[in-house]
C-alpha cells in the first residue's frame, strides 16, 4: 500500500475548534486547531500518531467530537487512537501500531463509547 497523504478534519459545531489528522507521506499527526488563529498559528495541540507508511486507508480514519463537544477523537478502523480534551487542552494516545491498543485513559475513551459507536 502506498499512500501519499491523508488530510481529514472535523470542526466543532460552533466553529471555533477542529480535530485534524494529517499524514504527509512520512508521519501522521492528530492536531487540535483553533480556527480563529492566523495561518501558521492554528495548531494548539498535537499528537504523533504514526511514523512510516500506514497499514490503513483514508476511509479507515474518522474524527468525531463527543456528545458535549468538549473532546475530539481520532478513530482508526473504529478504534480510538488519539483524543484531545478541548477544555483543558490535554492530549491522549497516539503511537499507532496495528494489532495493538492505544494508551488512552478509560474515562476519556468512555466519552466516545456511550452510544456504542463514535459520535
Protein Blocks (a to p, Z undefined) as FASTA:
>chain_A
ZZfbdcdddddfklpaccddddehjaccdddddfkbcehilpgbdcdfbgcjdfbdfklp
ccdddfkopaccddeehiafbdcdfklopaeeejiaehiacdddfklmmmmmmnopaZZ
